Amino acid sequence: AQTVTQSQPEMSVQEAETVTLSCTYDTSESDYYLFWYKQPPSRQMILVIRQEAYKQQNATENRFSVNFQKAAKSFSLKISDSQLGDAAMYFCAYRSKVWGNKLVFGAGTILRVKS
Amino acid sequence: NAGVTQTPKFQVLKTGQSMTLQCAQDMNHNSMYWYRQDPGMGLRLIYYSASEGTTDKGEVPNGYNVSRLNKREFSLRLESAAPSQTSVYFCASSEVWGGTNEKLFFGSGTQLSVL
């Protein structure tokens, strides 16, 4: 079974600075999807960014980018120019291409943004 | 657009009571899911329905039952609530089971406390 590990329960960043959230996963599959979801205090789950394992190029979405290291099974999220609105719980998630849309989530990292 | 609507948003039960969490989506999605979120454990899949008329167990199905009433609605029932079922419950939907459009749309969650 796949597992996702987020080793940082909490992180803090100064407004306008850059922060990196870590995620590692374990799988025997060669092709899969990886995601970062953001959960603000409203509890809504918001998709931030996704990566397809067969693509070597790291995904980017505006101020959000990932560092995908397939051999190391690592998938970190970098947030540049941090804003107060980035404060939230961030979840890393894995999805098998074989087992449909079932997502396996990490435990989450709380990101605090200081003004 | 309403997206995924869950009711109720908050509920307090006594041990042994039963209740049904309701979920409806208006995006004509085929697949629907129930997750629970617990501190330090991320989101875990309880049950899912790949398409209308089918349901399957996820990681943590014990103590729950589900009904896919029609394409729009997917309910989660607790027959005899236990304190271990205190959690935040999320319903989600996606367009296709196992398709390339892997984006899940989440409801805003139900905070359930079992005393």
Contacts between the chains, C-beta under 8 A, distances in Angstrom:
chain1	res1	chain2	res2	distance
A	4	B	42	7.4
A	6	B	42	7.9
A	9	B	40	7.6
A	33	B	102	5.6
A	42	B	108	7.0
A	43	B	88	6.9
A	43	B	108	5.6
A	43	B	109	4.3
A	44	B	106	6.6
A	44	B	108	5.6
A	44	B	109	8.0
A	45	B	90	6.8
A	45	B	92	7.6
A	45	B	104	7.6
A	45	B	106	3.8
A	47	B	103	6.0
A	47	B	104	7.6
A	50	B	102	7.2
A	91	B	42	5.8
A	91	B	43	6.9
A	95	B	102	6.0
A	97	B	98	7.5
A	99	B	98	7.8
A	100	B	31	7.4
A	100	B	50	6.3
A	100	B	97	4.7
A	100	B	98	3.9
A	101	B	31	5.6
A	101	B	33	7.5
A	101	B	48	7.8
A	101	B	94	4.8
A	101	B	96	7.9
A	101	B	97	6.0
A	101	B	98	6.5
A	101	B	99	7.9
A	101	B	102	6.2
A	101	B	104	6.6
A	102	B	33	7.7
A	102	B	45	5.7
A	102	B	48	6.4
A	102	B	58	6.8
A	103	B	43	7.4
A	103	B	45	7.3
A	103	B	104	6.6
A	105	B	42	3.6
A	105	B	43	4.4
A	105	B	44	7.3
A	106	B	42	5.3
A	107	B	40	5.2
A	107	B	41	5.8
A	107	B	42	4.7
A	108	B	42	5.5
